[in-house]
Every structure is written in structure tokens, then in C-alpha cells.
């Protein structure tokens, strides 16, 4: 989702309910949030935890009189998000190929 060039309200204001790390419950500090993308009233925000070094990516949407959010714990750093933004999507063939590789009995053997 490309960033919108027109200014909107302060994007940090939509983060007031993402208060703590979902892994270790350490309170987030405002400087731990980075805006990855914005489009009208939708924001993709990346959070990093100073305590356990986990990452959290959230889609926060301003809707009428309220805010809706969906987020996920991730292993992607903010730089990883930028690097993967333009990458092609996985195809069903990619998924089948990965399944076949993992299913192989030699997959977990160390050489």
C-alpha cells in the first residue's frame, strides 16, 4: 500500500490502543512505532519491542466514529518490510514446491 502524499491527522494518534508487546507485555514507547504506509484512513505500522526484540505489524483503520485494527507478531524488521514490499506474491506452485521440499525425508538431515 503506497504512502499517500496528502497529509492526514497525526498517525501516532491511531496507536493509542496498541500499548504493549504481545510477547512480553512490556509497554511500547512512542518512538518504537514506525509508519510503513498510509492511504487515506488506513495505516500500516511497525512496532519493535526494546525488551524482547520482537516485531509487531498492524493495519490500523480509522472508520467513522471508531478505529479498527488487525495485527500480527512478525519476524520482519522495518527494513525487511521495505525490501519485500515490491516482491512478487507467492503462487500456488511455490507453495506446492515448498511442501515437496519439506516433505522429503532428507530435509532435516544435517550434512
Buried (B, 14 or more C-beta within 10 A) or exposed (E): EEEBEEEBEEBEEBBEEBEBBEBEEBEBEEEBBEBBBBEEBBBBBBBBBEEEEBBBBBBBBBEEEEBEBEBEEBEBBBEEBEEEEEEEEEEEEEEEEEEEEEEEEEEEEEE
